[in-house]
């Protein structure tokens, strides 16, 4: 018998993966969204967290990005 899970495959660099894992680790067990940690650059997550992750990653990147003053 085959088991199938619906989810989203995330491919990112190692630091971004660690950021996503840290978000997951801060949540209570009932709300954790990582289904499988596949390797150093891939995660398989629940599909309902896509928007939340995009917003948190965007906010994180905005905080660490430096723009030279004009």
N, C-alpha and C positions, 0 to 999 in steps of 0.2 A: 504494500500500500504506500502511496506517495503522500507526503505531507507538503503542503504549499503554504507559504506565508506571503502576504501582501506587504510590500515595503518599498523603501527608496534606497538606492545604492548611492552613497556619497563617496566621491573621489576627491581627495585634497592632499595638501602637503602635511608633513608630520606635525609641525606646530599647530596648524588649524585643527587637525584631528585631536590633538591633546586638549585644545580649547573646547571642542564639542564634547569630548569625554568628561571634562570637568563640569560642564553644564549638566550632563546626565548624572554625574556622581552627587551633585548638590540636591537632586530631587529625591523625594521619598520613593521607596521601592515600587509602590503602586503606579507612579508616574514616570518611571524610567522608560526611555524610548529606544535605546540601542538594542537591537535584536541580536546581531552578530558583529563582533569586532574581527574583520576578515584578515587584515594585515596592516602594515605600517601606514598605508595611505587609503584604505577603504573601510567604510562602515556601512552596515545594513540597518536602517532605522525604520520605525513605524511611520506610515505615510501622513498621519495627522499632525506631525511636528514640523513639516516643511516650512510653513510660513514663519513660525516662531524661530526656527533655526536661521532662516534667511535674515530676519530682523536682528537677531542677536549677533550674527557674524558681521552684518553691515555696521552696527553700532560699534563693535569691537574694532573693526578696520578703520572706522572714522576716528576713533580715539588714538590709534597708534600711527596714523598717517600724518606725516609732516609735509606741509606745503610752504615753500619758500615765500616770504612776504614780497609783494610786488614793489 
